[in-house]
Amino acid sequence: MPYPDHRSRFRDLIARITQSTGQRVVILVDEYDKPILDRIEDPAIALQIREALKDSYSVIKDGDAYVKFAFLTGVSKFSKEARNVVAFEVQRVKA
């Protein structure tokens, strides 16, 4: 089956896995920001990579019916405030 873009292919993959297993998927993305950082010296390419990744991550965000849990790690440093928000969200998920 041909796909018009990587977003459609990713969405279909998640849906097919859920349908074939009867369970929602768990997604782990390690160092989600590494492709951007690897090309940070070339802003035009870094922006293209960011937009492609953003499309992929929107599939995860919009896929509540198919995604049980998603965990993304990055290599960029976060501010203290951002870490507090993440810690709060982790605690909320545990509850």
N, C-alpha and C positions, 0 to 999 in steps of 0.2 A: 504494500500500500504506500504510494508516494505521499509525502507530507509537504505542505507549502513552506514550513519553517520549523526550526528546532523546538519552538514552544509547543506547537501542535503535536510533534512527535513525542515530547516528554509527557504532555497531558495524556495522550493515548496510552503510553507505556504504563503510567501510574494506574489508569482506569483498567487496563487489561490485567495487570497483576492483581488488583483488588478483585476483579471479577473471577479470575481463575483460582484464587486462593480462598476467596470468601472473607478475607480480612483486609483491613486498611493497611497501607504501607508505612514503614518507618524510613525516614530519609536522613542520612548523615552527609553533610558537605564539609569537608575539612579544608581549611584555609581558603574560604570563599573569595577573599580579596587578593590572593596571590597573583592571578593572571593580570590584574590591573596594576599591581605594584611592580611586576616584572617589566611592564611597558610604560611606566610612569614618566619616563623621559620623552616619550612621544605622546603628547596630550590627545592628538586626534585618534590614535589607535587605542589608547587607554579609555577614551570616551566610548568608542565602538564596543570594546570589551565590556565596559560597565553596562551599556544598554542591553547587550546580549544576555549578560548575567541577570540583569534586572527582569528581563522577560522570563527567564527560567525560574527565578525565585517567585515571580507572580503566579506561576502555575502552582507552586507549593502553597502559597498564601490562599489562593482561590480554591484549592482542592480539599476542603474540609471533608467532603463526602468520601474521599479516597485516602487521605493522609491522617494517620493516627498521631504521629509525632514527627517533627523535623528539628534537627539540631545542626546549626551552622557554626563553624569555628573560623576565626580569622587570625591573621598575623599582625594586623594593625593594632596599635594601642588605643584604648578607649579612655575617655576622661573618667574621673572618679564618679561623676554624676551618672554617666552611662552605665558603669558597672553596677551602681546601686539599682538602676532600673532593671537590669538583667537579673540581679539577685532577687529582686521583688517578684519578677515574672516566674523565676524558677520556684520560689516558695508558693506562688499562687497555683502553679501547675501541680505541685505536690499535694496541695489541699484537696 
